[in-house]
């Protein structure tokens, strides 16, 4: 049996961030299971940036806002510090826009997409 150990990641430093193809958006993976697609990440979005189109996920998406104002423009759902958001698998949502520089914890309980859209690819 493989030996288990604790892992500590400094979440608030500048290392480990991956820019997405959408300017002003980046992600920092904190933990992921490559077999199941389950992941925990930080999602950083600069004011005025966001997700440009409606889309669905291949698993449940959970978000917790740490900082800023992050709006789902079609539904007018606004995430502010302390708000938790659950988007069920296959539920169409988006687009989004950060009304302020925003930082969110993002969790997927399986693969993110059936096919990764352009805006979610790494730059």
C-alpha positions in Angstrom: 0.0 0.0 0.0 1.3 3.5 -0.9 2.3 5.7 1.9 0.0 8.6 2.5 1.3 12.1 3.5 -0.2 15.5 4.1 0.2 18.2 1.5 0.3 21.9 2.1 0.0 24.5 -0.7 0.5 28.2 -0.2 -2.7 29.3 -2.0 -2.1 33.1 -1.9 1.3 33.3 -3.5 2.0 33.9 -7.2 3.3 30.4 -8.0 1.4 27.6 -9.8 -1.2 29.8 -11.5 -2.1 28.8 -15.1 -3.5 31.5 -17.4 -6.6 30.6 -19.3 -7.1 31.6 -22.9 -9.6 34.2 -21.7 -7.6 37.3 -20.7 -7.8 38.1 -17.0 -8.7 34.5 -15.8 -6.4 32.0 -14.3 -6.6 28.8 -12.2 -4.4 27.3 -9.5 -5.0 23.6 -9.0 -4.9 22.7 -5.3 -5.7 19.0 -5.6 -7.0 16.7 -8.4 -7.7 13.0 -8.9 -6.6 12.2 -12.4 -8.6 9.0 -12.5 -12.0 10.6 -11.6 -11.5 14.2 -12.6 -12.4 15.4 -9.1 -10.5 18.7 -8.5 -10.2 21.6 -6.1 -8.8 24.9 -7.5 -8.6 28.6 -7.0 -10.1 30.6 -9.8 -8.9 34.2 -10.1 -10.8 36.6 -12.4 -9.8 40.2 -13.0 -12.5 42.9 -13.1 -14.2 42.8 -16.5 -13.2 39.3 -17.4 -15.2 36.1 -17.1 -16.6 33.3 -19.1 -17.9 34.5 -22.4 -20.6 31.9 -23.2 -23.3 29.6 -21.9 -22.0 26.1 -21.3 -22.5 22.9 -19.3 -20.2 20.7 -17.1 -19.8 17.0 -17.1 -20.0 17.0 -13.3 -21.3 19.0 -10.4 -19.5 22.4 -10.0 -19.2 24.0 -6.6 -17.9 27.5 -6.0 -17.2 29.5 -2.9 -16.4 33.2 -3.2 -13.4 34.5 -1.2 -13.1 37.9 -2.7 -14.9 40.2 -5.2 -18.2 40.2 -7.1 -18.6 37.5 -9.7 -21.9 37.7 -11.7 -23.7 35.0 -13.8 -25.2 37.5 -16.2 -28.0 35.3 -17.7 -29.5 34.4 -14.2 -28.2 37.5 -12.3 -26.7 35.3 -9.6 -24.0 37.3 -7.9 -21.3 35.7 -5.8 -19.7 37.8 -3.1 -17.4 36.8 -0.2 -19.0 34.0 1.8 -21.5 32.9 -0.8 -21.6 29.3 -2.0 -22.8 28.3 -5.4 -23.7 24.8 -6.7 -24.2 24.2 -10.4 -25.6 20.7 -11.1 -24.1 18.5 -13.8 -25.5 19.3 -17.3 -27.2 22.5 -16.2 -26.6 25.3 -18.8 -25.1 28.4 -17.1 -23.1 31.5 -18.0 -21.9 33.8 -19.3 -20.1 35.4 -16.3 -18.4 38.7 -15.5 -16.2 39.8 -12.6 -17.6 43.1 -11.4 -14.5 43.4 -9.2 -11.3 41.4 -9.0 -12.5 38.1 -7.8 -11.1 34.9 -6.1 -13.2 31.8 -5.8 -12.6 28.2 -4.7 -13.9 25.9 -7.4 -14.6 22.2 -6.9 -15.7 19.6 -9.5 -16.8 16.1 -8.4 -15.7 14.6 -11.7 -14.5 15.8 -15.1 -15.0 19.5 -15.8 -16.3 19.2 -19.4 -17.3 16.7 -22.0 -15.2 18.7 -24.4 -13.1 21.6 -23.1 -14.4 24.9 -24.6 -11.9 27.4 -26.0 -12.3 29.8 -23.0 -11.3 27.1 -20.5 -8.1 26.0 -22.3 -4.7 27.1 -20.9 -3.1 29.9 -22.7 
